[in-house]
């Protein structure tokens, strides 16, 4: 067992770079800030089902189907049918199936709650459990050398899995660090974008307030109303010589709207683009003396 552990440790170190490259494909790593534990490839499979019960049911049905195919190929289906009439055999068969399904459910739940590198090594204790279950189910009493062999095999398997798990854990830590750094950079970029939008909104609001809104009923005055996505309407008066760009600046001062949008008139229908129509006057655009524009998000 010691020699096997040493060999496995060396192999783990040699393969670390290869494992690191494949880690992103093998595991679904969450941010360090997340409250849920790190999840892995088996949990990705779990995510496709609404519950572990469905996953285990599919696995067990698949096992039964494979078993039936093998028995059919070997011509032993008749023996299986005959065995169903044995009450003693059926009791043990049903009990074994219940234990199998229960263990599968507990195993899948363990993979959800803890990293695989910490969960899988415990499977090495299966032979030790067989020492107990074989005594109660079959009345078998293993000899001392048999028990010693099982203990040595269990210890070696546990050590191998534990060393391999530690190697994978180091790889996962690196992947998690990269994911956390990328998430932090994305968050900082989003915060900067929000600050930039807020600053531009304040600047445009200040520039717009510096220009006195024309009085209602004045010569050349144009009233423009903008219908927003929530059904509300915002209005402002402009001069006929003002441009579509000025209307865009007015809409930019409103909060809670997308940065990418277009203004659309219905009668006649026309889409006013910020890039192409910013210099078009309200008179030239047919928005004088009054107009209703629809806000359309372009995201």
Phi, psi and omega in degrees: 000319180296317179297320179295320178298316180297316180296317180294323178297316179296319179295324179296317179295318182293327184264008186300317182295320179294319179295321180298320180293328182269354187297320182297328178281330184275331186232147172259105187263133177262164181296152178298337181278347183292150180274341180278151179289165179296136180247160188232189187300319180297328178285336172296321176295321178299326184295341180283351182242153181286340180201164176294335180298317180294320180296312180295320179300318179295318180297316182290321177298320177296318178298318180296318180298317179296318179298317180296321178296317180297316179297322179295319179294329180270359179069032184248012179297325179297323177295323179295317179296319179294324180292337180294342178275354180271110183297321180297316179294322182294323179299314179291325179295315179293318178298319178295320180295319179297316178297320181296313180295318179298317179294323179294319178296315180296321180296313179297322178294323178297322180291334176284325187271338188218152176302147181300326181297339178261338183272314187298321180306333181291344176295341179295342181276002180303314179302326179293324177293328179295331177299324182279311184294325180294331179289316183282328183271321185243354181073019181280138177236100183294149178286167182299318180293330176293317177297318179298319179297318179296319180297316179296316180297319180295316180297317180295316180296319180296318180296318179298313180295323181293317179296316179297321179296321178296320178298316178294326180297321178296319178297317180296323178299319179295317179296319179297320179297317179296317179298318181294319179296319179294319179295319179295320179295319179294322179293318179295322179295319179294319178297319178295322179296317179297318179296320180296317179296317180296320180294317179295323179296318179295319180296317181289325178296320179294318180293324181288321180289337178290336177266118182294133179291130181302148179287147179295138178084000180287164180293133177074010181280138180234127178260122181244127176247140180241122178273122184267166183301330181277005178092349179285167182226134177244134183237153172202149178264138177231172171269153181299335180278349176293163187250169175299328177299325177293324177293320177299319179298324177294316180293328180296336181281350181278140184270157175080016181247159179290153178284334182253113181203169176229158176249128187235131173260144184268321185231102351286156182288128178205136178262117179267115181268139178298318185288321188263332188246011183299328182270359180284129179286161181295328177292313180297328181275003179074025182257009180253137008270348176209156183203152174244121180247143178260133175279125180234117180287138179254010179290000000 
